[in-house]
Amino acid sequence: MNTLWLSHFTATSAIGCGLEPTHAALRQQRGGLVPCAFDTVDLNTFVGEVAGVDSVQLPAHLTDFDCRNNRLAFLGLQQDGFMAAVEAAIGRHGRRRVAVLLGTSTAGVLQSEQAYRRRDLTNGELPADFNYRTTHNAYSVADFVRNVFKLEGPAAVVSTACSSSAKVFASAARMMEAGLIDAAIVGGVDSLCLTTLYGFNSLELLSATPCRPFDADRSGISIGEASAFILLERPPSTLDANAVLLLGAGESSDAYHMSSPHPDGLGAQMAMAGALKAAGLQAGAIDYINLHGTATPSNDAAEGKAVATLFGDRVPCSSTKGATGHTLGAAGGLEAIIGALALQQGFLPGGVNTINIDPTIPIQYLNANRDSAPQRVLSNSFGFGGTNCSLVLGRAG
């Protein structure tokens, strides 16, 4: 795979809006999970809710897109000078040569949930102000971002559950290699809604405490929300040593079960091995792995087996979902950015909330931060139905 440059990136989640607060929270091992008080939800669980999303106002010409998911997207776009970076890229490449490739799992489904509450009880009609196409529709968030920047290039959404915003990196790489584009806005946005909270509750996967990935007493996930955006471009002839590169991406589909991974993590192994192959690296070249690490008994055990098979217990690993919650379709993008921060800031983030590391999973799991200088990191994202994706990121120098 041709190497690509993460020329600019930004993350917004329960631990902060923008890179500086995100980095600070990770350094302090400060989580953002709180008891769920979202909307009308009545569940004994914790969530990673982003503060201030409801007060975000979209530009007047984009009010048709108004929903929680697109407000969260707009909040994220406004951090870290990302919008200015995109405009500069448009100046370099042109509006038709910049793609928008984003991941989401439920997009603006909350807008439909709220619309159904307001339906006409005599005839069942939904309220006249409900616009499915620009809100609930999975494509809505890409269409919204495309309109924010007045882009004319390819725009698409990947919705493969929790691997969605990792797989868009691979999609962008293929488009760039084919000569269709010169840059891409990739990442993902997923926001809290009743569908995911009650859906995961029906699967008995929600934890009544802040989630504890890879803990011997882990009991399930904590759902979060996030927006993560990365501007991908071909690397210039000279780069700062601190620049972050996409070295490889690996995808697999094991189709073992709709909601459970293969017990030996075979699909995860294939994705990680594929990412290493695409990057032209051996397993020994990886200095840190950001695990998918959802904190369910079966997922962590399967991923642990997969990691141990390829890497043994040599590579330090952790899941950052104990801090952010599981941000579903935004997780791949968010955790790639956390991997980029680890490369730039010289530290490995320890897993928040994990106290008693599961001794039956033979990997080197970090439950405390470690000062280090990683050169290459691997980020895992595995979704329902066995839609898996791993990314290899590295420092330029």
Secondary structure, DSSP 8 states (H G I E B T S, - for coil): ---EEEEEEEEEETTEESHHHHHHHHHTT----EE---TT---S-EEE--TTGGG----GGGGGG-SHHHHHHHHHHTSTTHHHHHHHHHHHH-GGGEEEEEE-SSTTHHHHHHHHHTS-TTT----TT--TTTTTSTTHHHHHHHHHTT--S-EEEE--GGGHHHHHHHHHHHHHHTTS-SEEEEEEEE---HHHHHHHHHTT-B-SSS--TTBTT---B-EE-EEEEEEEE---SS--TT-EEEEEEEEEE--S-SSS--TT-HHHHHHHHHHHHHHT--GGG--EEE------HHHHHHHHHHHHHHHTT-SEEE-THHHH-B-GGGHHHHHHHHHHHHHHHTEE---TT--SB-TTS-SEE-SS-EE---SEEEEEEEEGGGEEEEEEEEE--
